[in-house]
């Protein structure tokens, strides 16, 4: 079973579209869209485990230029 999460991203001013485009190309990312509101980009991602999801966020997503903050929200099935 895969672990899925939404990653809420704040970016530098004017960088949301570029950040979303770059993140869309990362393996494990299923969706990346620039949005309005308190966050600039919302990403849906999946991985084989919580550890792999953490590595995806820290090593890949947070390394994209223009990101100032991320918040990872794992999907739960209640």
N, C-alpha and C positions, 0 to 999 in steps of 0.2 A: 504494500500500500504506500502511496506517495504522500508526502507532507506538502501542503499547499499554504501559501501565505499571501497577504497583500502587503506591499511595502509602500508606505506613504513617504514622499520625498519633498523636501524643501530645497529650492535651488537659488543660485544667485539671480538677481534681476535680469530678465531677458534670456535666461538659459534653459527654460523648461522644455521647449520644443527640441533643442539639440540633445538634452539629457535623455528625453523619452526615446528619440531616434537611436541613440547609441545603446541604451539599455535593451531595446527591442532585439538587438543582435546577440545578446548574452544567452548562452545555453542554459536552459532551465526557466527562462522568462517566457511566459505564455502571452502576456499583454503588457504594454506600457503606453499610457496615454497622459498627455498634459491636460490639466484640469484647472478650474478656478476655485478659489477658497483658500483655506489655511495651508493647504499643500499644493504643490505645483505639478507633481507627477504622481500617478498611482500605477503601481506595477503589480501584476499577478505572477507569482513564481511557484515552481514546484521542484521538489528534490526527493531522493529516496529515503532520507532521514532528516531529523532535526539538525544533526551535526552538519550534514551536507548543505542544508538550507542556510545555516549560519555561515558556512564558508562561502556560499554563493553571495550572500549579502555583504560580508566583510571584505572578501578578496576581490569580488567582481563589481558589484553595484556601487559600493562606497568609493571605489577607485575611479569612477567616472568624473571627469572634470566638471565643475559647476555645481556639484551637490554640497549643500551646507549641513543638512540633517536628514536622517532616515528614522522611520518608526516601522518596525516589522510586526504585523498582526497575523499570527497563524490562524488558519481556518480550523474550526472545530465542528464536529458533527454530533450534535446532542440528541 
